[in-house]
Amino acid sequence: MIEVDLKNKPEDLLQRNPYGKVPVLEDGTGVIYESAIINEYLEEKFPAIPLLPKDALLRAKARIWIDYLNTRIHPAASDLAHDRQPDKAQAKMTQYLNTLDQEMAGKKYLIGDYSLADITFIPFYTRRERYHVVIDDRFPNVKRWGDELIAREILV
């Protein structure tokens, strides 16, 4: 793993990923970027530890939640972290966390078993303070779920 200063992006990052973002995964002569795509690539390359359900409908639901994080929660978090329209961003974040909290009521994981849908939320949850996002008793199900994800033992 190589750490990258995203405020001073090295040329080799831009050569590997035209978006200039991390993560970037090199596998042999191939380069893969974008977190969701890397996750699915790893899922396909190492099928012994499945992280997406076999059922097509459940796989689609996992992808919906991955998209929810990437297209709603992350943009609102970025706006909060960079103080862009903070009132509007906070209102969106509250709405998105309320939706997620309702979804997690009475559930251990988003779509049944532990999956990429849950894994995708871990970086957001661990960086919530950096994003100026408070996950407290207003979102009890998200708080419980996030805490359990962080405490979950990694089995390899």
Buried (B, 14 or more C-beta within 10 A) or exposed (E): EEEBEEEEBEEEBEEBBEEBBBBBBEEEEEEBBBBBEBBBBBBEEEEEEEBBBEEEEBBEBBBEBBEBBBEBBBBBBEBBBEEEEBEEBBEBBBEBBEBBBEBBEEEEBBBBBBBBBBBBBEEBBEEBEEBBBBBEEEBEBBBBBBEEBEEEEEEE
